[in-house]
Amino acid sequence: QVQLIESGGGLVQAGGSLRLSCAASDRTFSRYTMGWFRQAPGKEREFVAAIHWSGGTTYYGDSVKGRFTMSRDNAKNTVYLQMNSLKSEDTAVYYCAKARIAFSTTQTISAASFFGSWGQGTQVTVSS
């Protein structure tokens, strides 16, 4: 299956910023909607953000709207998650995900079942 490798996680103080990256070993990367999810201990997996395969539309979970920005660089087979104004509640393992099908026409993405490939995750810890 496609390999997704997240990087950029770490320890940051509340109010600070981090930029996560997800590199894909996929020649057809540009055809797929990509997403970010997170999961904290004892909590369900939470939708964070997604970007349409065209790169023209992004979607965000309510808890991160206005603070996080997702983008993609198809030439590098990489997606990014810029996280600003971080809060302790953002502490979690962040996972990159790739949609199951290419050229999806789905307009709103929030279900994990829409994605078929997942990275190993990168830990983000926000201290307050």
MOPAC internal coordinates of N, CA, C and O (Angstrom, degrees):
PM7 1SCF
backbone

  N    0.0000 0     0.00 0     0.00 0    0    0    0
  C    1.4497 1     0.00 0     0.00 0    1    0    0
  C    1.5300 1   109.40 1     0.00 0    2    1    0
  O    1.2310 1   120.74 1   -13.74 1    3    2    1
  N    1.3122 1   116.19 1   166.26 1    3    2    1
  C    1.4549 1   122.02 1  -179.91 1    5    3    2
  C    1.5171 1   109.73 1   -62.11 1    6    5    3
  O    1.2310 1   120.98 1   -42.38 1    7    6    5
  N    1.3286 1   115.73 1   137.62 1    7    6    5
  C    1.4557 1   121.57 1   178.51 1    9    7    6
  C    1.5241 1   109.62 1   -95.65 1   10    9    7
  O    1.2310 1   120.91 1   -51.85 1   11   10    9
  N    1.3223 1   115.86 1   128.15 1   11   10    9
  C    1.4578 1   122.71 1   176.98 1   13   11   10
  C    1.5188 1   108.33 1  -119.88 1   14   13   11
  O    1.2310 1   120.36 1   -52.22 1   15   14   13
  N    1.3232 1   116.91 1   127.78 1   15   14   13
  C    1.4483 1   121.36 1  -176.43 1   17   15   14
  C    1.5214 1   109.45 1  -123.89 1   18   17   15
  O    1.2310 1   121.05 1   -65.74 1   19   18   17
  N    1.3312 1   115.60 1   114.26 1   19   18   17
  C    1.4566 1   121.18 1   177.92 1   21   19   18
  C    1.5237 1   110.25 1   -88.14 1   22   21   19
  O    1.2310 1   121.22 1   -28.35 1   23   22   21
  N    1.3115 1   115.27 1   151.65 1   23   22   21
  C    1.4536 1   121.38 1   175.46 1   25   23   22
  C    1.5219 1   109.04 1  -154.47 1   26   25   23
  O    1.2310 1   120.67 1   -14.97 1   27   26   25
  N    1.3151 1   116.33 1   165.03 1   27   26   25
  C    1.4514 1   121.10 1   176.42 1   29   27   26
  C    1.5082 1   115.51 1   105.71 1   30   29   27
  O    1.2310 1   119.90 1   172.78 1   31   30   29
  N    1.3207 1   117.79 1    -7.22 1   31   30   29
  C    1.4463 1   120.09 1   178.96 1   33   31   30
  C    1.5136 1   111.70 1   -71.63 1   34   33   31
  O    1.2310 1   121.29 1   -11.07 1   35   34   33
  N    1.3231 1   115.13 1   168.93 1   35   34   33
  C    1.4462 1   119.97 1   179.94 1   37   35   34
  C    1.4996 1   111.68 1   163.93 1   38   37   35
  O    1.2310 1   121.23 1    16.03 1   39   38   37
  N    1.3181 1   115.25 1  -163.97 1   39   38   37
  C    1.4595 1   122.93 1  -179.93 1   41   39   38
  C    1.5179 1   109.74 1  -102.14 1   42   41   39
  O    1.2310 1   120.85 1   -49.58 1   43   42   41
  N    1.3239 1   115.98 1   130.42 1   43   42   41
  C    1.4512 1   120.79 1  -178.93 1   45   43   42
  C    1.5265 1   109.10 1  -143.75 1   46   45   43
  O    1.2310 1   120.49 1   -30.10 1   47   46   45
  N    1.3145 1   116.67 1   149.90 1   47   46   45
  C    1.4580 1   121.05 1   177.77 1   49   47   46
  C    1.5214 1   110.95 1   -79.03 1   50   49   47
  O    1.2310 1   120.86 1   -27.22 1   51   50   49
  N    1.3169 1   115.95 1   152.78 1   51   50   49
  C    1.4530 1   120.56 1   177.03 1   53   51   50
  C    1.5231 1   110.21 1   -54.67 1   54   53   51
  O    1.2310 1   121.25 1   -42.36 1   55   54   53
  N    1.3274 1   115.22 1   137.64 1   55   54   53
  C    1.4499 1   121.11 1  -176.94 1   57   55   54
  C    1.5101 1   113.84 1    91.74 1   58   57   55
  O    1.2310 1   120.46 1   168.91 1   59   58   57
  N    1.3133 1   116.73 1   -11.09 1   59   58   57
  C    1.4485 1   121.32 1  -179.44 1   61   59   58
  C    1.5147 1   112.85 1   -85.21 1   62   61   59
  O    1.2310 1   121.26 1     7.19 1   63   62   61
  N    1.3342 1   115.20 1  -172.81 1   63   62   61
  C    1.4579 1   121.68 1  -175.79 1   65   63   62
  C    1.5192 1   111.53 1  -133.46 1   66   65   63
  O    1.2310 1   121.21 1   -27.87 1   67   66   65
  N    1.3186 1   115.30 1   152.13 1   67   66   65
  C    1.4523 1   123.65 1   172.01 1   69   67   66
  C    1.5139 1   108.34 1  -142.05 1   70   69   67
  O    1.2310 1   121.04 1   -27.24 1   71   70   69
  N    1.3131 1   115.61 1   152.76 1   71   70   69
  C    1.4596 1   121.28 1   174.96 1   73   71   70
  C    1.5202 1   108.90 1  -124.10 1   74   73   71
  O    1.2310 1   120.87 1   -63.96 1   75   74   73
  N    1.3200 1   115.95 1   116.04 1   75   74   73
  C    1.4478 1   121.54 1   177.93 1   77   75   74
  C    1.5246 1   110.19 1   -92.69 1   78   77   75
  O    1.2310 1   121.17 1   -33.31 1   79   78   77
  N    1.3198 1   115.37 1   146.69 1   79   78   77
  C    1.4579 1   121.62 1   176.48 1   81   79   78
  C    1.5161 1   109.46 1  -124.95 1   82   81   79
  O    1.2310 1   120.82 1   -29.62 1   83   82   81
  N    1.3122 1   116.04 1   150.38 1   83   82   81
  C    1.4566 1   122.15 1   175.48 1   85   83   82
  C    1.5152 1   107.67 1  -136.73 1   86   85   83
  O    1.2310 1   120.61 1   -66.75 1   87   86   85
  N    1.3180 1   116.44 1   113.25 1   87   86   85
  C    1.4514 1   122.37 1  -179.79 1   89   87   86
  C    1.5191 1   110.00 1  -100.86 1   90   89   87
  O    1.2310 1   120.66 1   -46.70 1   91   90   89
  N    1.3249 1   116.35 1   133.30 1   91   90   89
  C    1.4562 1   122.36 1  -177.18 1   93   91   90
  C    1.5183 1   111.35 1  -114.15 1   94   93   91
  O    1.2310 1   120.60 1   -43.11 1   95   94   93
  N    1.3205 1   116.46 1   136.89 1   95   94   93
  C    1.4609 1   122.33 1   174.90 1   97   95   94
  C    1.5203 1   107.87 1   -93.63 1   98   97   95
  O    1.2310 1   121.04 1  -104.39 1   99   98   97
  N    1.3166 1   115.62 1    75.61 1   99   98   97
  C    1.4587 1   120.84 1  -170.78 1  101   99   98
  C    1.5250 1   110.06 1  -149.50 1  102  101   99
  O    1.2310 1   120.60 1   -61.69 1  103  102  101
  N    1.3071 1   116.45 1   118.31 1  103  102  101
  C    1.4614 1   120.91 1   179.26 1  105  103  102
  C    1.5220 1   112.83 1   -69.57 1  106  105  103
  O    1.2310 1   120.40 1   158.49 1  107  106  105
  N    1.3321 1   116.84 1   -21.51 1  107  106  105
  C    1.4546 1   121.22 1  -179.56 1  109  107  106
  C    1.5253 1   112.17 1  -106.74 1  110  109  107
  O    1.2310 1   120.15 1  -155.04 1  111  110  109
  N    1.2911 1   117.32 1    24.96 1  111  110  109
  C    1.4562 1   124.39 1  -177.03 1  113  111  110
  C    1.5265 1   112.65 1   -50.33 1  114  113  111
  O    1.2310 1   120.22 1   138.41 1  115  114  113
  N    1.3131 1   117.19 1   -41.59 1  115  114  113
  C    1.4557 1   121.50 1  -174.40 1  117  115  114
  C    1.5216 1   113.97 1   -66.63 1  118  117  115
  O    1.2310 1   119.57 1   168.80 1  119  118  117
  N    1.3155 1   118.42 1   -11.20 1  119  118  117
  C    1.4532 1   122.46 1  -179.31 1  121  119  118
  C    1.5255 1   113.39 1   -88.27 1  122  121  119
  O    1.2310 1   119.76 1   175.50 1  123  122  121
  N    1.3197 1   118.06 1    -4.50 1  123  122  121
  C    1.4489 1   121.07 1  -169.68 1  125  123  122
  C    1.5198 1   113.56 1  -118.24 1  126  125  123
  O    1.2310 1   121.84 1   -44.66 1  127  126  125
  N    1.3227 1   114.08 1   135.34 1  127  126  125
  C    1.4503 1   120.41 1   167.40 1  129  127  126
  C    1.5294 1   108.92 1   -65.33 1  130  129  127
  O    1.2310 1   120.73 1   -40.93 1  131  130  129
  N    1.3178 1   116.21 1   139.07 1  131  130  129
  C    1.4622 1   121.73 1  -179.03 1  133  131  130
  C    1.5230 1   110.31 1  -120.60 1  134  133  131
  O    1.2310 1   121.02 1   -27.63 1  135  134  133
  N    1.3207 1   115.66 1   152.37 1  135  134  133
  C    1.4511 1   119.69 1  -178.09 1  137  135  134
  C    1.5140 1   113.43 1  -139.59 1  138  137  135
  O    1.2310 1   121.64 1   -17.07 1  139  138  137
  N    1.3259 1   114.46 1   162.93 1  139  138  137
  C    1.4561 1   123.22 1   171.63 1  141  139  138
  C    1.5277 1   108.30 1  -123.71 1  142  141  139
  O    1.2310 1   121.04 1   -45.77 1  143  142  141
  N    1.3205 1   115.61 1   134.23 1  143  142  141
  C    1.4550 1   123.18 1   174.06 1  145  143  142
  C    1.5178 1   108.52 1  -128.22 1  146  145  143
  O    1.2310 1   120.90 1   -17.10 1  147  146  145
  N    1.3116 1   115.89 1   162.90 1  147  146  145
  C    1.4605 1   119.55 1   175.72 1  149  147  146
  C    1.5168 1   110.01 1  -141.63 1  150  149  147
  O    1.2310 1   121.32 1   -23.60 1  151  150  149
  N    1.3265 1   115.08 1   156.40 1  151  150  149
  C    1.4516 1   120.46 1   179.24 1  153  151  150
  C    1.5232 1   109.92 1  -146.57 1  154  153  151
  O    1.2310 1   121.26 1   -55.92 1  155  154  153
  N    1.3072 1   115.19 1   124.08 1  155  154  153
  C    1.4515 1   122.12 1   176.24 1  157  155  154
  C    1.5218 1   108.96 1  -100.83 1  158  157  155
  O    1.2310 1   119.64 1   -24.31 1  159  158  157
  N    1.3292 1   118.29 1   155.69 1  159  158  157
  C    1.4641 1   121.08 1   179.64 1  161  159  158
  C    1.5240 1   112.00 1   -54.57 1  162  161  159
  O    1.2310 1   120.81 1   -49.46 1  163  162  161
  N    1.3275 1   116.06 1   130.54 1  163  162  161
  C    1.4474 1   120.99 1   178.59 1  165  163  162
  C    1.5148 1   115.33 1    78.37 1  166  165  163
  O    1.2310 1   120.05 1  -176.09 1  167  166  165
  N    1.3206 1   117.51 1     3.91 1  167  166  165
  C    1.4519 1   121.12 1  -179.31 1  169  167  166
  C    1.5248 1   110.95 1  -121.01 1  170  169  167
  O    1.2310 1   121.12 1   -20.35 1  171  170  169
  N    1.3230 1   115.47 1   159.65 1  171  170  169
  C    1.4519 1   121.04 1   177.66 1  173  171  170
  C    1.5200 1   110.54 1   -75.22 1  174  173  171
  O    1.2310 1   121.32 1   -23.19 1  175  174  173
  N    1.3182 1   115.07 1   156.81 1  175  174  173
  C    1.4485 1   120.03 1   174.95 1  177  175  174
  C    1.5289 1   109.38 1   -61.26 1  178  177  175
  O    1.2310 1   120.45 1   -45.31 1  179  178  177
  N    1.3167 1   116.75 1   134.69 1  179  178  177
  C    1.4456 1   122.33 1  -173.95 1  181  179  178
  C    1.5254 1   111.15 1  -119.40 1  182  181  179
  O    1.2310 1   121.07 1   -45.52 1  183  182  181
  N    1.3122 1   115.56 1   134.48 1  183  182  181
  C    1.4522 1   120.85 1   175.19 1  185  183  182
  C    1.5209 1   109.94 1   -69.48 1  186  185  183
  O    1.2310 1   120.68 1   -47.51 1  187  186  185
  N    1.3187 1   116.30 1   132.49 1  187  186  185
  C    1.4614 1   121.77 1  -179.90 1  189  187  186
  C    1.5217 1   111.49 1  -109.74 1  190  189  187
  O    1.2310 1   120.75 1   125.44 1  191  190  189
  N    1.3299 1   116.17 1   -54.56 1  191  190  189
  C    1.4554 1   120.39 1  -176.06 1  193  191  190
  C    1.5133 1   110.55 1  -162.69 1  194  193  191
  O    1.2310 1   120.76 1   -20.46 1  195  194  193
  N    1.3231 1   116.15 1   159.54 1  195  194  193
  C    1.4544 1   122.10 1   173.84 1  197  195  194
  C    1.5119 1   108.84 1  -149.33 1  198  197  195
  O    1.2310 1   121.12 1   -26.42 1  199  198  197
  N    1.3184 1   115.46 1   153.58 1  199  198  197
  C    1.4581 1   120.62 1   176.83 1  201  199  198
  C    1.5226 1   108.72 1  -131.73 1  202  201  199
  O    1.2310 1   121.02 1   -48.85 1  203  202  201
  N    1.3209 1   115.65 1   131.15 1  203  202  201
  C    1.4504 1   121.92 1  -178.52 1  205  203  202
  C    1.5182 1   110.78 1   -62.89 1  206  205  203
  O    1.2310 1   120.76 1   -28.77 1  207  206  205
  N    1.3200 1   116.14 1   151.23 1  207  206  205
  C    1.4697 1   119.87 1  -178.34 1  209  207  206
  C    1.5315 1   112.02 1   -57.17 1  210  209  207
  O    1.2310 1   120.57 1   150.75 1  211  210  209
  N    1.3301 1   116.51 1   -29.25 1  211  210  209
  C    1.4613 1   119.64 1   179.09 1  213  211  210
  C    1.5234 1   112.07 1   -73.09 1  214  213  211
  O    1.2310 1   120.30 1   162.96 1  215  214  213
  N    1.3275 1   117.03 1   -17.04 1  215  214  213
  C    1.4474 1   121.50 1  -178.14 1  217  215  214
  C    1.5097 1   114.47 1    81.90 1  218  217  215
  O    1.2310 1   120.19 1   179.31 1  219  218  217
  N    1.3285 1   117.24 1    -0.69 1  219  218  217
  C    1.4452 1   120.66 1  -174.21 1  221  219  218
  C    1.5142 1   115.96 1   -91.56 1  222  221  219
  O    1.2310 1   120.04 1   166.18 1  223  222  221
  N    1.3270 1   117.53 1   -13.82 1  223  222  221
  C    1.4529 1   121.18 1  -175.74 1  225  223  222
  C    1.5139 1   110.51 1  -135.18 1  226  225  223
  O    1.2310 1   120.72 1   -44.47 1  227  226  225
  N    1.3104 1   116.23 1   135.53 1  227  226  225
  C    1.4535 1   122.10 1   175.66 1  229  227  226
  C    1.5190 1   110.23 1  -122.78 1  230  229  227
  O    1.2310 1   120.60 1   -24.29 1  231  230  229
  N    1.3194 1   116.46 1   155.71 1  231  230  229
  C    1.4577 1   123.88 1  -179.41 1  233  231  230
  C    1.5133 1   108.39 1  -134.31 1  234  233  231
  O    1.2310 1   120.51 1   -35.47 1  235  234  233
  N    1.3409 1   116.63 1   144.53 1  235  234  233
  C    1.4524 1   120.75 1  -176.53 1  237  235  234
  C    1.5186 1   111.63 1  -136.59 1  238  237  235
  O    1.2310 1   121.39 1   -34.00 1  239  238  237
  N    1.3151 1   114.95 1   146.00 1  239  238  237
  C    1.4438 1   119.59 1   171.91 1  241  239  238
  C    1.5176 1   110.62 1   -68.11 1  242  241  239
  O    1.2310 1   121.07 1   -27.52 1  243  242  241
  N    1.3305 1   115.56 1   152.48 1  243  242  241
  C    1.4584 1   119.99 1  -175.79 1  245  243  242
  C    1.5290 1   112.79 1   -57.72 1  246  245  243
  O    1.2310 1   120.22 1   145.42 1  247  246  245
  N    1.3078 1   117.19 1   -34.58 1  247  246  245
  C    1.4604 1   120.73 1  -175.14 1  249  247  246
  C    1.5246 1   113.87 1   -72.71 1  250  249  247
  O    1.2310 1   119.87 1   166.09 1  251  250  249
  N    1.3343 1   117.86 1   -13.91 1  251  250  249
  C    1.4639 1   120.00 1  -176.86 1  253  251  250
  C    1.5188 1   113.10 1  -119.99 1  254  253  251
  O    1.2310 1   119.87 1   177.12 1  255  254  253
  N    1.3149 1   117.85 1    -2.88 1  255  254  253
  C    1.4619 1   120.52 1  -179.72 1  257  255  254
  C    1.5228 1   111.05 1   -57.79 1  258  257  255
  O    1.2310 1   121.29 1   -45.28 1  259  258  257
  N    1.3183 1   115.14 1   134.72 1  259  258  257
  C    1.4504 1   120.70 1  -179.87 1  261  259  258
  C    1.5049 1   114.38 1    86.80 1  262  261  259
  O    1.2310 1   120.05 1   168.18 1  263  262  261
  N    1.3338 1   117.52 1   -11.82 1  263  262  261
  C    1.4605 1   121.63 1  -179.17 1  265  263  262
  C    1.5231 1   113.38 1  -116.28 1  266  265  263
  O    1.2310 1   120.26 1   146.42 1  267  266  265
  N    1.3302 1   117.11 1   -33.58 1  267  266  265
  C    1.4598 1   122.01 1  -177.76 1  269  267  266
  C    1.5230 1   110.32 1  -108.52 1  270  269  267
  O    1.2310 1   120.97 1   -31.88 1  271  270  269
  N    1.3290 1   115.75 1   148.12 1  271  270  269
  C    1.4556 1   121.61 1   177.45 1  273  271  270
  C    1.5212 1   109.20 1  -136.11 1  274  273  271
  O    1.2310 1   120.61 1   -53.13 1  275  274  273
  N    1.3299 1   116.45 1   126.87 1  275  274  273
  C    1.4496 1   121.30 1   177.39 1  277  275  274
  C    1.5177 1   110.15 1  -103.86 1  278  277  275
  O    1.2310 1   120.79 1   -36.70 1  279  278  277
  N    1.3261 1   116.09 1   143.30 1  279  278  277
  C    1.4518 1   121.42 1   178.41 1  281  279  278
  C    1.5267 1   109.29 1  -147.24 1  282  281  279
  O    1.2310 1   120.84 1   -10.31 1  283  282  281
  N    1.3299 1   116.00 1   169.69 1  283  282  281
  C    1.4604 1   119.15 1   178.17 1  285  283  282
  C    1.5117 1   110.26 1  -141.91 1  286  285  283
  O    1.2310 1   121.16 1   -27.57 1  287  286  285
  N    1.3207 1   115.38 1   152.43 1  287  286  285
  C    1.4523 1   123.56 1   176.30 1  289  287  286
  C    1.5204 1   106.23 1  -129.72 1  290  289  287
  O    1.2310 1   120.60 1   -82.49 1  291  290  289
  N    1.3150 1   116.46 1    97.51 1  291  290  289
  C    1.4592 1   120.46 1  -175.25 1  293  291  290
  C    1.5285 1   112.77 1   -66.26 1  294  293  291
  O    1.2310 1   120.22 1   151.65 1  295  294  293
  N    1.3153 1   117.18 1   -28.35 1  295  294  293
  C    1.4578 1   120.33 1   178.29 1  297  295  294
  C    1.5214 1   111.47 1   -65.20 1  298  297  295
  O    1.2310 1   120.42 1   154.07 1  299  298  297
  N    1.3334 1   116.79 1   -25.93 1  299  298  297
  C    1.4562 1   122.08 1   179.79 1  301  299  298
  C    1.5231 1   112.97 1  -106.31 1  302  301  299
  O    1.2310 1   120.38 1  -177.69 1  303  302  301
  N    1.3297 1   116.89 1     2.31 1  303  302  301
  C    1.4701 1   121.64 1  -177.26 1  305  303  302
  C    1.5280 1   110.93 1    52.14 1  306  305  303
  O    1.2310 1   120.96 1  -134.11 1  307  306  305
  N    1.3072 1   115.78 1    45.89 1  307  306  305
  C    1.4552 1   121.13 1  -172.92 1  309  307  306
  C    1.5226 1   111.49 1  -137.75 1  310  309  307
  O    1.2310 1   120.78 1   -38.78 1  311  310  309
  N    1.3342 1   116.11 1   141.22 1  311  310  309
  C    1.4524 1   121.98 1   170.17 1  313  311  310
  C    1.5166 1   108.55 1  -117.19 1  314  313  311
  O    1.2310 1   120.91 1   -23.32 1  315  314  313
  N    1.3262 1   115.86 1   156.68 1  315  314  313
  C    1.4477 1   121.99 1  -175.96 1  317  315  314
  C    1.5186 1   110.65 1  -130.22 1  318  317  315
  O    1.2310 1   121.22 1   -24.53 1  319  318  317
  N    1.3025 1   115.27 1   155.47 1  319  318  317
  C    1.4497 1   121.73 1   172.17 1  321  319  318
  C    1.5191 1   107.83 1  -133.91 1  322  321  319
  O    1.2310 1   120.86 1   -74.40 1  323  322  321
  N    1.3164 1   115.96 1   105.60 1  323  322  321
  C    1.4560 1   121.66 1   176.78 1  325  323  322
  C    1.5174 1   108.34 1   -86.54 1  326  325  323
  O    1.2310 1   120.31 1   -60.11 1  327  326  325
  N    1.3108 1   117.02 1   119.89 1  327  326  325
  C    1.4482 1   122.71 1  -176.17 1  329  327  326
  C    1.5252 1   109.33 1  -115.07 1  330  329  327
  O    1.2310 1   120.76 1   -63.85 1  331  330  329
  N    1.3131 1   116.14 1   116.15 1  331  330  329
  C    1.4540 1   122.48 1  -179.95 1  333  331  330
  C    1.5245 1   110.06 1  -117.04 1  334  333  331
  O    1.2310 1   121.27 1   -16.27 1  335  334  333
  N    1.3195 1   115.17 1   163.73 1  335  334  333
  C    1.4650 1   121.37 1   178.43 1  337  335  334
  C    1.5232 1   111.44 1    49.67 1  338  337  335
  O    1.2310 1   120.92 1  -132.12 1  339  338  337
  N    1.3039 1   115.84 1    47.88 1  339  338  337
  C    1.4555 1   120.76 1  -175.07 1  341  339  338
  C    1.5285 1   112.17 1   -65.26 1  342  341  339
  O    1.2310 1   121.74 1   -35.63 1  343  342  341
  N    1.3255 1   114.27 1   144.37 1  343  342  341
  C    1.4510 1   123.03 1   179.62 1  345  343  342
  C    1.5238 1   109.37 1  -119.67 1  346  345  343
  O    1.2310 1   120.70 1   -18.96 1  347  346  345
  N    1.3187 1   116.26 1   161.04 1  347  346  345
  C    1.4507 1   119.59 1   178.03 1  349  347  346
  C    1.5295 1   111.23 1   -59.81 1  350  349  347
  O    1.2310 1   120.25 1   149.86 1  351  350  349
  N    1.3136 1   117.12 1   -30.14 1  351  350  349
  C    1.4576 1   122.05 1   178.95 1  353  351  350
  C    1.5260 1   113.04 1   -66.51 1  354  353  351
  O    1.2310 1   120.10 1   166.22 1  355  354  353
  N    1.3309 1   117.41 1   -13.78 1  355  354  353
  C    1.4532 1   121.20 1   178.09 1  357  355  354
  C    1.5248 1   112.74 1   -82.52 1  358  357  355
  O    1.2310 1   120.30 1   173.73 1  359  358  357
  N    1.3104 1   117.04 1    -6.27 1  359  358  357
  C    1.4581 1   121.12 1   179.55 1  361  359  358
  C    1.5233 1   110.28 1   -61.70 1  362  361  359
  O    1.2310 1   120.80 1   -56.39 1  363  362  361
  N    1.3239 1   116.08 1   123.61 1  363  362  361
  C    1.4600 1   121.72 1  -176.98 1  365  363  362
  C    1.5194 1   109.24 1  -179.24 1  366  365  363
  O    1.2310 1   121.28 1    -8.62 1  367  366  365
  N    1.3246 1   115.16 1   171.38 1  367  366  365
  C    1.4532 1   120.88 1   167.71 1  369  367  366
  C    1.5222 1   107.07 1   -89.38 1  370  369  367
  O    1.2310 1   120.81 1   -51.77 1  371  370  369
  N    1.3043 1   116.05 1   128.23 1  371  370  369
  C    1.4588 1   121.73 1  -177.42 1  373  371  370
  C    1.5219 1   109.92 1  -103.45 1  374  373  371
  O    1.2310 1   120.99 1   -49.98 1  375  374  373
  N    1.3379 1   115.71 1   130.02 1  375  374  373
  C    1.4506 1   122.56 1  -176.61 1  377  375  374
  C    1.5221 1   111.32 1  -116.93 1  378  377  375
  O    1.2310 1   120.97 1   -44.10 1  379  378  377
  N    1.3012 1   115.74 1   135.90 1  379  378  377
  C    1.4528 1   123.05 1   172.27 1  381  379  378
  C    1.5219 1   108.75 1   -91.22 1  382  381  379
  O    1.2310 1   120.17 1   -36.38 1  383  382  381
  N    1.3267 1   117.28 1   143.62 1  383  382  381
  C    1.4564 1   121.18 1  -177.74 1  385  383  382
  C    1.5219 1   111.29 1  -141.74 1  386  385  383
  O    1.2310 1   121.20 1   -30.88 1  387  386  385
  N    1.3167 1   115.32 1   149.12 1  387  386  385
  C    1.4570 1   123.54 1   178.93 1  389  387  386
  C    1.5152 1   109.36 1  -116.39 1  390  389  387
  O    1.2310 1   120.13 1   -41.60 1  391  390  389
  N    1.3271 1   117.36 1   138.40 1  391  390  389
  C    1.4551 1   122.10 1   179.74 1  393  391  390
  C    1.5195 1   111.68 1   -61.27 1  394  393  391
  O    1.2310 1   120.96 1   -25.57 1  395  394  393
  N    1.3336 1   115.77 1   154.43 1  395  394  393
  C    1.4603 1   121.31 1  -178.56 1  397  395  394
  C    1.5197 1   113.20 1   -71.62 1  398  397  395
  O    1.2310 1   120.29 1   147.89 1  399  398  397
  N    1.3261 1   117.06 1   -32.11 1  399  398  397
  C    1.4543 1   120.97 1  -176.53 1  401  399  398
  C    1.5203 1   110.57 1  -124.99 1  402  401  399
  O    1.2310 1   121.48 1   -25.62 1  403  402  401
  N    1.3235 1   114.77 1   154.38 1  403  402  401
  C    1.4551 1   121.30 1   179.44 1  405  403  402
  C    1.5224 1   111.13 1   -84.34 1  406  405  403
  O    1.2310 1   121.13 1   -25.90 1  407  406  405
  N    1.3098 1   115.44 1   154.10 1  407  406  405
  C    1.4625 1   122.99 1   175.29 1  409  407  406
  C    1.5308 1   112.86 1    53.68 1  410  409  407
  O    1.2310 1   120.83 1  -139.99 1  411  410  409
  N    1.3110 1   116.02 1    40.01 1  411  410  409
  C    1.4535 1   120.73 1   179.40 1  413  411  410
  C    1.5199 1   110.88 1   -61.78 1  414  413  411
  O    1.2310 1   121.17 1   -38.65 1  415  414  413
  N    1.3446 1   115.37 1   141.35 1  415  414  413
  C    1.4620 1   120.83 1   177.62 1  417  415  414
  C    1.5215 1   111.96 1   -97.85 1  418  417  415
  O    1.2310 1   119.94 1  -177.54 1  419  418  417
  N    1.3097 1   117.73 1     2.46 1  419  418  417
  C    1.4567 1   121.63 1   178.31 1  421  419  418
  C    1.5235 1   110.33 1   -59.55 1  422  421  419
  O    1.2310 1   120.95 1   -48.17 1  423  422  421
  N    1.3252 1   115.78 1   131.83 1  423  422  421
  C    1.4605 1   120.52 1  -175.49 1  425  423  422
  C    1.5271 1   113.58 1   -91.91 1  426  425  423
  O    1.2310 1   120.69 1   145.95 1  427  426  425
  N    1.3049 1   116.29 1   -34.05 1  427  426  425
  C    1.4595 1   121.05 1  -179.07 1  429  427  426
  C    1.5221 1   109.71 1  -122.71 1  430  429  427
  O    1.2310 1   120.91 1   -56.69 1  431  430  429
  N    1.3227 1   115.86 1   123.31 1  431  430  429
  C    1.4550 1   121.97 1  -175.95 1  433  431  430
  C    1.5233 1   110.13 1  -117.55 1  434  433  431
  O    1.2310 1   120.79 1   -57.25 1  435  434  433
  N    1.3262 1   116.09 1   122.75 1  435  434  433
  C    1.4611 1   120.42 1   175.71 1  437  435  434
  C    1.5232 1   113.35 1  -149.34 1  438  437  435
  O    1.2310 1   119.91 1   172.49 1  439  438  437
  N    1.3304 1   117.78 1    -7.51 1  439  438  437
  C    1.4540 1   121.65 1  -176.72 1  441  439  438
  C    1.5202 1   110.63 1   -96.39 1  442  441  439
  O    1.2310 1   121.00 1   -47.31 1  443  442  441
  N    1.3179 1   115.69 1   132.69 1  443  442  441
  C    1.4564 1   120.69 1   178.80 1  445  443  442
  C    1.5223 1   111.97 1   -61.85 1  446  445  443
  O    1.2310 1   120.38 1   151.05 1  447  446  445
  N    1.3373 1   116.87 1   -28.95 1  447  446  445
  C    1.4542 1   121.01 1  -178.63 1  449  447  446
  C    1.5225 1   113.00 1   -65.78 1  450  449  447
  O    1.2310 1   119.87 1   163.19 1  451  450  449
  N    1.2972 1   117.85 1   -16.81 1  451  450  449
  C    1.4559 1   121.89 1   177.41 1  453  451  450
  C    1.5261 1   111.59 1   -71.62 1  454  453  451
  O    1.2310 1   120.61 1   158.96 1  455  454  453
  N    1.3168 1   116.45 1   -21.04 1  455  454  453
  C    1.4520 1   121.96 1  -175.70 1  457  455  454
  C    1.5216 1   111.06 1  -105.30 1  458  457  455
  O    1.2310 1   120.71 1   -39.71 1  459  458  457
  N    1.3227 1   116.24 1   140.29 1  459  458  457
  C    1.4523 1   120.77 1  -174.66 1  461  459  458
  C    1.5101 1   116.10 1  -112.21 1  462  461  459
  O    1.2310 1   119.82 1   161.95 1  463  462  461
  N    1.3162 1   117.95 1   -18.05 1  463  462  461
  C    1.4557 1   122.23 1  -179.75 1  465  463  462
  C    1.5184 1   109.38 1  -125.10 1  466  465  463
  O    1.2310 1   120.77 1   -40.79 1  467  466  465
  N    1.3294 1   116.13 1   139.21 1  467  466  465
  C    1.4620 1   121.48 1  -175.47 1  469  467  466
  C    1.5156 1   111.37 1  -134.24 1  470  469  467
  O    1.2310 1   121.01 1   -34.94 1  471  470  469
  N    1.3174 1   115.68 1   145.06 1  471  470  469
  C    1.4498 1   120.58 1   172.57 1  473  471  470
  C    1.5120 1   111.03 1   -81.76 1  474  473  471
  O    1.2310 1   120.77 1    -2.46 1  475  474  473
  N    1.3245 1   116.14 1   177.54 1  475  474  473
  C    1.4606 1   121.78 1  -179.08 1  477  475  474
  C    1.5231 1   112.93 1   -80.07 1  478  477  475
  O    1.2310 1   120.30 1   163.85 1  479  478  477
  N    1.3116 1   117.04 1   -16.15 1  479  478  477
  C    1.4456 1   121.34 1   177.72 1  481  479  478
  C    1.5188 1   113.17 1    97.05 1  482  481  479
  O    1.2310 1   121.37 1   -25.54 1  483  482  481
  N    1.3133 1   114.99 1   154.46 1  483  482  481
  C    1.4556 1   121.78 1   175.05 1  485  483  482
  C    1.5247 1   108.67 1  -134.16 1  486  485  483
  O    1.2310 1   120.75 1   -45.61 1  487  486  485
  N    1.3187 1   116.16 1   134.39 1  487  486  485
  C    1.4615 1   121.67 1  -175.19 1  489  487  486
  C    1.5209 1   111.33 1   -80.00 1  490  489  487
  O    1.2310 1   121.12 1   -49.40 1  491  490  489
  N    1.3251 1   115.47 1   130.60 1  491  490  489
  C    1.4542 1   122.38 1   173.09 1  493  491  490
  C    1.5197 1   107.53 1  -118.95 1  494  493  491
  O    1.2310 1   120.62 1   -57.54 1  495  494  493
  N    1.3128 1   116.42 1   122.46 1  495  494  493
  C    1.4540 1   121.55 1   179.29 1  497  495  494
  C    1.5229 1   109.15 1  -123.39 1  498  497  495
  O    1.2310 1   120.94 1   -56.16 1  499  498  497
  N    1.3206 1   115.81 1   123.84 1  499  498  497
  C    1.4581 1   122.05 1  -179.05 1  501  499  498
  C    1.5194 1   108.29 1  -112.80 1  502  501  499
  O    1.2310 1   120.66 1   -59.86 1  503  502  501
  N    1.3032 1   116.35 1   120.14 1  503  502  501
  C    1.4573 1   121.63 1  -179.73 1  505  503  502
  C    1.5155 1   110.25 1   -96.46 1  506  505  503
  O    1.2310 1   120.82 1   -35.86 1  507  506  505
  N    1.3205 1   116.05 1   144.14 1  507  506  505
  C    1.4542 1   121.54 1   179.12 1  509  507  506
  C    1.5118 1   111.95 1  -121.78 1  510  509  507
  O    1.2310 1   120.10 1   180.00 1  511  510  509

